[in-house]
Amino acid sequence: MTGARGTSAAVPGTLLQVAVTLPVDETFTYRDPRPGVCLPLGTEVIVPFGSRQVTGFVVGHPEAAGG
């Protein structure tokens, strides 16, 4: 998965709101690069976070910004 921050809305894929297993008080938006895939809430995912890969859980599906 790639971070959705700063990416174009034209890139295909589903947006995922992810809570990472780190001591932070916010969730992060990532784009699932697989078109047409919609992961259920609670699914465990591995996402890039800074210079490393971390475990997180899908907690929402934000709407893509219209262009």
MODELLER restraints for C-alpha pairs under 7 A, 6 or more apart:
rsr = mdl.restraints
at = mdl.atoms
rsr.add(forms.Gaussian(group=physical.xy_distance, feature=features.Distance(at['CA:1:A'], at['CA:30:A']), mean=6.51, stdev=0.5))
rsr.add(forms.Gaussian(group=physical.xy_distance, feature=features.Distance(at['CA:1:A'], at['CA:31:A']), mean=5.89, stdev=0.5))
rsr.add(forms.Gaussian(group=physical.xy_distance, feature=features.Distance(at['CA:1:A'], at['CA:32:A']), mean=5.03, stdev=0.5))
rsr.add(forms.Gaussian(group=physical.xy_distance, feature=features.Distance(at['CA:1:A'], at['CA:33:A']), mean=5.94, stdev=0.5))
rsr.add(forms.Gaussian(group=physical.xy_distance, feature=features.Distance(at['CA:1:A'], at['CA:47:A']), mean=5.85, stdev=0.5))
rsr.add(forms.Gaussian(group=physical.xy_distance, feature=features.Distance(at['CA:2:A'], at['CA:30:A']), mean=5.79, stdev=0.5))
rsr.add(forms.Gaussian(group=physical.xy_distance, feature=features.Distance(at['CA:2:A'], at['CA:31:A']), mean=5.56, stdev=0.5))
rsr.add(forms.Gaussian(group=physical.xy_distance, feature=features.Distance(at['CA:2:A'], at['CA:32:A']), mean=6.89, stdev=0.5))
rsr.add(forms.Gaussian(group=physical.xy_distance, feature=features.Distance(at['CA:2:A'], at['CA:48:A']), mean=6.87, stdev=0.5))
rsr.add(forms.Gaussian(group=physical.xy_distance, feature=features.Distance(at['CA:3:A'], at['CA:29:A']), mean=6.57, stdev=0.5))
rsr.add(forms.Gaussian(group=physical.xy_distance, feature=features.Distance(at['CA:3:A'], at['CA:30:A']), mean=4.44, stdev=0.5))
rsr.add(forms.Gaussian(group=physical.xy_distance, feature=features.Distance(at['CA:3:A'], at['CA:31:A']), mean=6.07, stdev=0.5))
rsr.add(forms.Gaussian(group=physical.xy_distance, feature=features.Distance(at['CA:4:A'], at['CA:29:A']), mean=5.71, stdev=0.5))
rsr.add(forms.Gaussian(group=physical.xy_distance, feature=features.Distance(at['CA:4:A'], at['CA:30:A']), mean=4.65, stdev=0.5))
rsr.add(forms.Gaussian(group=physical.xy_distance, feature=features.Distance(at['CA:4:A'], at['CA:31:A']), mean=5.29, stdev=0.5))
rsr.add(forms.Gaussian(group=physical.xy_distance, feature=features.Distance(at['CA:9:A'], at['CA:64:A']), mean=6.64, stdev=0.5))
rsr.add(forms.Gaussian(group=physical.xy_distance, feature=features.Distance(at['CA:9:A'], at['CA:65:A']), mean=6.45, stdev=0.5))
rsr.add(forms.Gaussian(group=physical.xy_distance, feature=features.Distance(at['CA:12:A'], at['CA:33:A']), mean=6.82, stdev=0.5))
rsr.add(forms.Gaussian(group=physical.xy_distance, feature=features.Distance(at['CA:12:A'], at['CA:35:A']), mean=6.00, stdev=0.5))
rsr.add(forms.Gaussian(group=physical.xy_distance, feature=features.Distance(at['CA:13:A'], at['CA:31:A']), mean=5.92, stdev=0.5))
rsr.add(forms.Gaussian(group=physical.xy_distance, feature=features.Distance(at['CA:13:A'], at['CA:32:A']), mean=5.24, stdev=0.5))
rsr.add(forms.Gaussian(group=physical.xy_distance, feature=features.Distance(at['CA:13:A'], at['CA:33:A']), mean=4.95, stdev=0.5))
rsr.add(forms.Gaussian(group=physical.xy_distance, feature=features.Distance(at['CA:13:A'], at['CA:34:A']), mean=5.68, stdev=0.5))
rsr.add(forms.Gaussian(group=physical.xy_distance, feature=features.Distance(at['CA:13:A'], at['CA:35:A']), mean=4.64, stdev=0.5))
rsr.add(forms.Gaussian(group=physical.xy_distance, feature=features.Distance(at['CA:13:A'], at['CA:36:A']), mean=6.75, stdev=0.5))
rsr.add(forms.Gaussian(group=physical.xy_distance, feature=features.Distance(at['CA:14:A'], at['CA:31:A']), mean=5.58, stdev=0.5))
rsr.add(forms.Gaussian(group=physical.xy_distance, feature=features.Distance(at['CA:14:A'], at['CA:32:A']), mean=5.24, stdev=0.5))
rsr.add(forms.Gaussian(group=physical.xy_distance, feature=features.Distance(at['CA:14:A'], at['CA:35:A']), mean=6.92, stdev=0.5))
rsr.add(forms.Gaussian(group=physical.xy_distance, feature=features.Distance(at['CA:14:A'], at['CA:37:A']), mean=6.77, stdev=0.5))
rsr.add(forms.Gaussian(group=physical.xy_distance, feature=features.Distance(at['CA:14:A'], at['CA:38:A']), mean=6.52, stdev=0.5))
rsr.add(forms.Gaussian(group=physical.xy_distance, feature=features.Distance(at['CA:15:A'], at['CA:29:A']), mean=6.61, stdev=0.5))
rsr.add(forms.Gaussian(group=physical.xy_distance, feature=features.Distance(at['CA:15:A'], at['CA:30:A']), mean=5.72, stdev=0.5))
rsr.add(forms.Gaussian(group=physical.xy_distance, feature=features.Distance(at['CA:15:A'], at['CA:31:A']), mean=4.51, stdev=0.5))
rsr.add(forms.Gaussian(group=physical.xy_distance, feature=features.Distance(at['CA:15:A'], at['CA:32:A']), mean=6.27, stdev=0.5))
rsr.add(forms.Gaussian(group=physical.xy_distance, feature=features.Distance(at['CA:15:A'], at['CA:61:A']), mean=5.91, stdev=0.5))
rsr.add(forms.Gaussian(group=physical.xy_distance, feature=features.Distance(at['CA:15:A'], at['CA:62:A']), mean=6.06, stdev=0.5))
rsr.add(forms.Gaussian(group=physical.xy_distance, feature=features.Distance(at['CA:15:A'], at['CA:64:A']), mean=6.84, stdev=0.5))
rsr.add(forms.Gaussian(group=physical.xy_distance, feature=features.Distance(at['CA:16:A'], at['CA:29:A']), mean=5.55, stdev=0.5))
rsr.add(forms.Gaussian(group=physical.xy_distance, feature=features.Distance(at['CA:16:A'], at['CA:30:A']), mean=5.21, stdev=0.5))
rsr.add(forms.Gaussian(group=physical.xy_distance, feature=features.Distance(at['CA:16:A'], at['CA:31:A']), mean=6.04, stdev=0.5))
rsr.add(forms.Gaussian(group=physical.xy_distance, feature=features.Distance(at['CA:16:A'], at['CA:32:A']), mean=7.00, stdev=0.5))
rsr.add(forms.Gaussian(group=physical.xy_distance, feature=features.Distance(at['CA:16:A'], at['CA:58:A']), mean=6.34, stdev=0.5))
rsr.add(forms.Gaussian(group=physical.xy_distance, feature=features.Distance(at['CA:16:A'], at['CA:60:A']), mean=6.06, stdev=0.5))
rsr.add(forms.Gaussian(group=physical.xy_distance, feature=features.Distance(at['CA:16:A'], at['CA:61:A']), mean=4.89, stdev=0.5))
rsr.add(forms.Gaussian(group=physical.xy_distance, feature=features.Distance(at['CA:16:A'], at['CA:62:A']), mean=6.48, stdev=0.5))
rsr.add(forms.Gaussian(group=physical.xy_distance, feature=features.Distance(at['CA:17:A'], at['CA:27:A']), mean=6.35, stdev=0.5))
rsr.add(forms.Gaussian(group=physical.xy_distance, feature=features.Distance(at['CA:17:A'], at['CA:28:A']), mean=5.63, stdev=0.5))
rsr.add(forms.Gaussian(group=physical.xy_distance, feature=features.Distance(at['CA:17:A'], at['CA:29:A']), mean=4.60, stdev=0.5))
rsr.add(forms.Gaussian(group=physical.xy_distance, feature=features.Distance(at['CA:17:A'], at['CA:30:A']), mean=6.50, stdev=0.5))
rsr.add(forms.Gaussian(group=physical.xy_distance, feature=features.Distance(at['CA:17:A'], at['CA:58:A']), mean=5.80, stdev=0.5))
rsr.add(forms.Gaussian(group=physical.xy_distance, feature=features.Distance(at['CA:17:A'], at['CA:59:A']), mean=5.55, stdev=0.5))
rsr.add(forms.Gaussian(group=physical.xy_distance, feature=features.Distance(at['CA:17:A'], at['CA:60:A']), mean=4.72, stdev=0.5))
rsr.add(forms.Gaussian(group=physical.xy_distance, feature=features.Distance(at['CA:17:A'], at['CA:61:A']), mean=5.69, stdev=0.5))
rsr.add(forms.Gaussian(group=physical.xy_distance, feature=features.Distance(at['CA:17:A'], at['CA:62:A']), mean=6.51, stdev=0.5))
rsr.add(forms.Gaussian(group=physical.xy_distance, feature=features.Distance(at['CA:18:A'], at['CA:27:A']), mean=5.43, stdev=0.5))
rsr.add(forms.Gaussian(group=physical.xy_distance, feature=features.Distance(at['CA:18:A'], at['CA:28:A']), mean=5.22, stdev=0.5))
rsr.add(forms.Gaussian(group=physical.xy_distance, feature=features.Distance(at['CA:18:A'], at['CA:29:A']), mean=6.11, stdev=0.5))
rsr.add(forms.Gaussian(group=physical.xy_distance, feature=features.Distance(at['CA:18:A'], at['CA:56:A']), mean=5.94, stdev=0.5))
rsr.add(forms.Gaussian(group=physical.xy_distance, feature=features.Distance(at['CA:18:A'], at['CA:57:A']), mean=5.38, stdev=0.5))
rsr.add(forms.Gaussian(group=physical.xy_distance, feature=features.Distance(at['CA:18:A'], at['CA:58:A']), mean=4.63, stdev=0.5))
rsr.add(forms.Gaussian(group=physical.xy_distance, feature=features.Distance(at['CA:18:A'], at['CA:59:A']), mean=5.62, stdev=0.5))
rsr.add(forms.Gaussian(group=physical.xy_distance, feature=features.Distance(at['CA:19:A'], at['CA:27:A']), mean=4.67, stdev=0.5))
rsr.add(forms.Gaussian(group=physical.xy_distance, feature=features.Distance(at['CA:19:A'], at['CA:28:A']), mean=6.52, stdev=0.5))
rsr.add(forms.Gaussian(group=physical.xy_distance, feature=features.Distance(at['CA:19:A'], at['CA:56:A']), mean=5.29, stdev=0.5))
rsr.add(forms.Gaussian(group=physical.xy_distance, feature=features.Distance(at['CA:19:A'], at['CA:57:A']), mean=5.36, stdev=0.5))
rsr.add(forms.Gaussian(group=physical.xy_distance, feature=features.Distance(at['CA:19:A'], at['CA:58:A']), mean=6.60, stdev=0.5))
rsr.add(forms.Gaussian(group=physical.xy_distance, feature=features.Distance(at['CA:19:A'], at['CA:59:A']), mean=6.54, stdev=0.5))
rsr.add(forms.Gaussian(group=physical.xy_distance, feature=features.Distance(at['CA:20:A'], at['CA:27:A']), mean=6.99, stdev=0.5))
rsr.add(forms.Gaussian(group=physical.xy_distance, feature=features.Distance(at['CA:20:A'], at['CA:54:A']), mean=6.88, stdev=0.5))
rsr.add(forms.Gaussian(group=physical.xy_distance, feature=features.Distance(at['CA:20:A'], at['CA:55:A']), mean=5.91, stdev=0.5))
rsr.add(forms.Gaussian(group=physical.xy_distance, feature=features.Distance(at['CA:20:A'], at['CA:56:A']), mean=3.93, stdev=0.5))
rsr.add(forms.Gaussian(group=physical.xy_distance, feature=features.Distance(at['CA:20:A'], at['CA:57:A']), mean=6.49, stdev=0.5))
rsr.add(forms.Gaussian(group=physical.xy_distance, feature=features.Distance(at['CA:21:A'], at['CA:55:A']), mean=5.89, stdev=0.5))
rsr.add(forms.Gaussian(group=physical.xy_distance, feature=features.Distance(at['CA:21:A'], at['CA:56:A']), mean=5.55, stdev=0.5))
rsr.add(forms.Gaussian(group=physical.xy_distance, feature=features.Distance(at['CA:41:A'], at['CA:58:A']), mean=5.13, stdev=0.5))
rsr.add(forms.Gaussian(group=physical.xy_distance, feature=features.Distance(at['CA:41:A'], at['CA:59:A']), mean=5.33, stdev=0.5))
rsr.add(forms.Gaussian(group=physical.xy_distance, feature=features.Distance(at['CA:41:A'], at['CA:60:A']), mean=6.36, stdev=0.5))
rsr.add(forms.Gaussian(group=physical.xy_distance, feature=features.Distance(at['CA:42:A'], at['CA:57:A']), mean=5.48, stdev=0.5))
rsr.add(forms.Gaussian(group=physical.xy_distance, feature=features.Distance(at['CA:42:A'], at['CA:58:A']), mean=5.15, stdev=0.5))
rsr.add(forms.Gaussian(group=physical.xy_distance, feature=features.Distance(at['CA:42:A'], at['CA:59:A']), mean=6.15, stdev=0.5))
rsr.add(forms.Gaussian(group=physical.xy_distance, feature=features.Distance(at['CA:43:A'], at['CA:57:A']), mean=5.49, stdev=0.5))
rsr.add(forms.Gaussian(group=physical.xy_distance, feature=features.Distance(at['CA:43:A'], at['CA:58:A']), mean=5.40, stdev=0.5))
rsr.add(forms.Gaussian(group=physical.xy_distance, feature=features.Distance(at['CA:44:A'], at['CA:55:A']), mean=6.96, stdev=0.5))
rsr.add(forms.Gaussian(group=physical.xy_distance, feature=features.Distance(at['CA:44:A'], at['CA:56:A']), mean=5.80, stdev=0.5))
rsr.add(forms.Gaussian(group=physical.xy_distance, feature=features.Distance(at['CA:44:A'], at['CA:57:A']), mean=4.57, stdev=0.5))
rsr.add(forms.Gaussian(group=physical.xy_distance, feature=features.Distance(at['CA:44:A'], at['CA:58:A']), mean=6.64, stdev=0.5))
rsr.add(forms.Gaussian(group=physical.xy_distance, feature=features.Distance(at['CA:45:A'], at['CA:55:A']), mean=5.81, stdev=0.5))
rsr.add(forms.Gaussian(group=physical.xy_distance, feature=features.Distance(at['CA:45:A'], at['CA:56:A']), mean=5.29, stdev=0.5))
rsr.add(forms.Gaussian(group=physical.xy_distance, feature=features.Distance(at['CA:45:A'], at['CA:57:A']), mean=5.82, stdev=0.5))
rsr.add(forms.Gaussian(group=physical.xy_distance, feature=features.Distance(at['CA:46:A'], at['CA:53:A']), mean=6.35, stdev=0.5))
rsr.add(forms.Gaussian(group=physical.xy_distance, feature=features.Distance(at['CA:46:A'], at['CA:54:A']), mean=5.52, stdev=0.5))
rsr.add(forms.Gaussian(group=physical.xy_distance, feature=features.Distance(at['CA:46:A'], at['CA:55:A']), mean=4.63, stdev=0.5))
rsr.add(forms.Gaussian(group=physical.xy_distance, feature=features.Distance(at['CA:46:A'], at['CA:56:A']), mean=6.12, stdev=0.5))
rsr.add(forms.Gaussian(group=physical.xy_distance, feature=features.Distance(at['CA:47:A'], at['CA:53:A']), mean=5.47, stdev=0.5))
rsr.add(forms.Gaussian(group=physical.xy_distance, feature=features.Distance(at['CA:47:A'], at['CA:54:A']), mean=5.53, stdev=0.5))
rsr.add(forms.Gaussian(group=physical.xy_distance, feature=features.Distance(at['CA:47:A'], at['CA:55:A']), mean=6.43, stdev=0.5))
rsr.add(forms.Gaussian(group=physical.xy_distance, feature=features.Distance(at['CA:47:A'], at['CA:56:A']), mean=6.97, stdev=0.5))
rsr.add(forms.Gaussian(group=physical.xy_distance, feature=features.Distance(at['CA:48:A'], at['CA:54:A']), mean=6.30, stdev=0.5))
